[in-house]
Amino acid sequence: MNTARPLHQAHATVVTAPAVSVDEALQNKARYMHKGIPMFLQQAAALTILLCLSPVLLLIALFIKMESQGPVLFAQTRVGEFGRQFRCYKLRSMHVPGSPQYKAPVASNSDRDGICQKFYHDPRITRIGKYLRKYSVDELPQLINVVKGDMAMIGPRPHLVSEYCQYNRQIMPRLYCKPGLTGLWQVSGRADTTFEEQLNLDKRYIVEQSIWTDMKILAMTVPAVLAAKGAY
């Protein structure tokens, strides 16, 4: 779905910014316009990376198909800038429902409290999926989302619609910019951070958004990914 469709009429505070609703922010886009690396440069970089990595991605796709049944790409509806819903792409790292290897996790066993559930030992994850997730390789197809304009290279991670429906006034500000492939919380511990810490880092990014901030986050992303800290 490519239309803006905020699901809440809640007020929110973006750190030092005055309280505004998502609808008000949408009506005053100029105030919340992108201030990081220009999007056309990010889209050009994303397309270049995709082309350069295409042989590697094809090889990974072959391994995924050889290990388990199901599509190579996994598409999921996520919520982005100003509540806009879009299809977010990932390399499939889990067994699909209905396959012999599929085993659903127990929600109450989540290793992280709050809206976003995470499982250290998720029974759905395939063998190759563990490595894809550990080094964030599974998220490379989101470069397609960057090329399409759904996402940016840097910004808050896009949440599920089910998570979005639970947003309150403290969480709404993270919708005031495009979601990104990487961001402050990805280089600050990833899944080891609490949801509240992620939110504060997202709000901090929106307020401090600049070309220099984007460049620093990009520079920190590579070592953070290679260290695989907080990735599961």
HUCORNOR-V378208 format. One record per residue. RES is the residue in one small letter. SS is DSSP state (H for helix, E for strand, - for the rest). Layout:
res=RES ss=SS
res=RES ss=SS
This chain:
res=m ss=-
res=n ss=-
res=t ss=-
res=a ss=E
res=r ss=-
res=p ss=-
res=l ss=-
res=h ss=-
res=q ss=-
res=a ss=-
res=h ss=E
res=a ss=E
res=t ss=-
res=v ss=-
res=v ss=-
res=t ss=-
res=a ss=-
res=p ss=-
res=a ss=-
res=v ss=E
res=s ss=E
res=v ss=H
res=d ss=H
res=e ss=H
res=a ss=H
res=l ss=H
res=q ss=H
res=n ss=-
res=k ss=H
res=a ss=H
res=r ss=H
res=y ss=H
res=m ss=-
res=h ss=-
res=k ss=-
res=g ss=-
res=i ss=-
res=p ss=-
res=m ss=H
res=f ss=H
res=l ss=H
res=q ss=H
res=q ss=H
res=a ss=H
res=a ss=H
res=a ss=H
res=l ss=H
res=t ss=H
res=i ss=H
res=l ss=H
res=l ss=H
res=c ss=H
res=l ss=H
res=s ss=H
res=p ss=H
res=v ss=H
res=l ss=H
res=l ss=H
res=l ss=H
res=i ss=H
res=a ss=H
res=l ss=H
res=f ss=H
res=i ss=H
res=k ss=H
res=m ss=H
res=e ss=H
res=s ss=-
res=q ss=-
res=g ss=-
res=p ss=-
res=v ss=-
res=l ss=E
res=f ss=E
res=a ss=E
res=q ss=E
res=t ss=E
res=r ss=E
res=v ss=E
res=g ss=-
res=e ss=H
res=f ss=H
res=g ss=H
res=r ss=E
res=q ss=E
res=f ss=E
res=r ss=E
res=c ss=E
res=y ss=E
res=k ss=E
res=l ss=E
res=r ss=-
res=s ss=-
res=m ss=E
res=h ss=-
res=v ss=-
res=p ss=-
res=g ss=-
res=s ss=-
res=p ss=-
res=q ss=-
res=y ss=-
res=k ss=-
res=a ss=-
res=p ss=-
res=v ss=-
res=a ss=H
res=s ss=H
res=n ss=H
res=s ss=-
res=d ss=-
res=r ss=-
res=d ss=-
res=g ss=-
res=i ss=-
res=c ss=-
res=q ss=-
res=k ss=-
res=f ss=-
res=y ss=-
res=h ss=-
res=d ss=-
res=p ss=-
res=r ss=-
res=i ss=E
res=t ss=-
res=r ss=H
res=i ss=H
res=g ss=H
res=k ss=H
res=y ss=H
res=l ss=H
res=r ss=H
res=k ss=H
res=y ss=-
res=s ss=-
res=v ss=H
res=d ss=H
res=e ss=H
res=l ss=-
res=p ss=-
res=q ss=H
res=l ss=H
res=i ss=H
res=n ss=H
res=v ss=H
res=v ss=H
res=k ss=H
res=g ss=-
res=d ss=-
res=m ss=-
res=a ss=E
res=m ss=E
res=i ss=E
res=g ss=-
res=p ss=-
res=r ss=-
res=p ss=-
res=h ss=E
res=l ss=E
res=v ss=H
res=s ss=H
res=e ss=H
res=y ss=H
res=c ss=-
res=q ss=-
res=y ss=-
res=n ss=-
res=r ss=-
res=q ss=-
res=i ss=-
res=m ss=H
res=p ss=H
res=r ss=H
res=l ss=H
res=y ss=-
res=c ss=-
res=k ss=-
res=p ss=-
res=g ss=E
res=l ss=E
res=t ss=E
res=g ss=-
res=l ss=-
res=w ss=-
res=q ss=-
res=v ss=-
res=s ss=-
res=g ss=-
res=r ss=H
res=a ss=H
res=d ss=H
res=t ss=-
res=t ss=-
res=f ss=H
res=e ss=H
res=e ss=H
res=q ss=H
res=l ss=H
res=n ss=H
res=l ss=H
res=d ss=H
res=k ss=H
res=r ss=H
res=y ss=H
res=i ss=H
res=v ss=H
res=e ss=H
res=q ss=-
res=s ss=-
res=i ss=H
res=w ss=H
res=t ss=H
res=d ss=H
res=m ss=H
res=k ss=H
res=i ss=H
res=l ss=H
res=a ss=H
res=m ss=H
res=t ss=H
res=v ss=H
res=p ss=H
res=a ss=H
res=v ss=H
res=l ss=H
res=a ss=H
res=a ss=-
res=k ss=-
res=g ss=-
res=a ss=-
res=y ss=-
